Amino acid sequence: MKKGSLLLFLFLASVIQAFPCDVCKRNQPKLLQDISHGTGPQADSEYFILAGAVLVVLFTLMYSLKFLLKPGEKSPQHIKNTILTPVHKHE
């Protein structure tokens, strides 16, 4: 019970820190006001960098879920079969 309470407290403390303070919220552009701390992007080119990073993360997430749920490997020589097939003991 203590461990669960501690983990819940740490989670809630981290979530509360994620909300921007009033000064940071005022300094953010309209698009990012309730999302992050700091001053936000300083130049318009930084929005393209941010959008590129978001696309890379979404692309990676999509393909990691795709290959996790349906890997598609059917070859009996695939390395995953060394783990998935049981080892037969020699009697």
C-alpha positions in Angstrom: 0.0 0.0 0.0 2.8 2.4 0.8 4.5 1.8 -2.5 1.3 2.4 -4.4 0.6 5.6 -2.5 4.2 6.9 -3.1 3.9 6.1 -6.8 0.5 7.9 -7.0 2.0 10.9 -5.2 5.0 11.1 -7.5 2.8 10.8 -10.6 0.5 13.6 -9.4 3.4 15.8 -8.5 4.9 15.4 -12.0 1.6 16.1 -13.7 1.1 19.3 -11.6 4.6 20.5 -12.7 3.6 20.0 -16.4 1.2 22.9 -16.3 2.8 26.3 -17.1 3.0 29.0 -14.5 1.4 32.4 -15.2 4.6 34.1 -16.4 5.4 31.3 -18.9 1.8 31.2 -20.0 1.9 34.9 -20.8 5.1 34.6 -22.7 4.0 31.7 -24.9 2.4 32.2 -28.3 -1.3 31.4 -28.5 -0.8 28.0 -30.1 1.4 26.7 -27.2 0.0 28.7 -24.2 -1.2 25.8 -22.1 1.3 23.2 -23.3 4.8 24.1 -22.1 7.0 26.3 -19.9 9.5 28.9 -21.3 9.2 31.4 -24.1 8.4 29.0 -26.9 9.8 29.2 -30.4 11.8 32.3 -31.1 11.5 32.2 -34.9 9.1 30.9 -37.4 11.6 28.2 -38.6 11.4 26.6 -35.1 7.7 25.7 -35.8 8.9 23.7 -38.8 11.4 21.9 -36.6 8.8 21.2 -34.0 6.3 19.9 -36.6 9.1 17.7 -38.1 9.8 16.3 -34.6 6.1 15.6 -34.1 5.9 13.8 -37.4 8.9 11.6 -36.6 7.5 10.7 -33.3 4.1 9.8 -34.8 5.7 7.8 -37.6 7.8 5.9 -35.1 4.9 5.2 -32.9 2.7 4.0 -35.8 5.3 1.6 -37.1 6.3 0.3 -33.6 2.7 -0.5 -32.9 2.2 -2.1 -36.3 5.2 -4.4 -36.0 4.5 -5.2 -32.4 0.9 -6.2 -33.1 1.5 -8.0 -36.4 5.2 -8.7 -37.0 4.5 -10.8 -40.2 7.5 -13.1 -39.8 6.6 -16.6 -40.8 10.0 -18.2 -41.6 10.8 -21.1 -39.3 14.5 -20.0 -39.3 13.6 -16.5 -37.9 15.5 -15.7 -34.7 12.2 -15.2 -32.7 11.6 -19.0 -33.0 14.7 -19.7 -30.9 12.8 -18.1 -28.0 9.3 -19.1 -28.8 9.8 -22.8 -29.4 10.3 -25.0 -26.3 13.7 -26.7 -25.9 13.5 -30.5 -26.0 15.5 -32.4 -23.5 17.5 -35.3 -24.7 16.7 -38.4 -22.7 
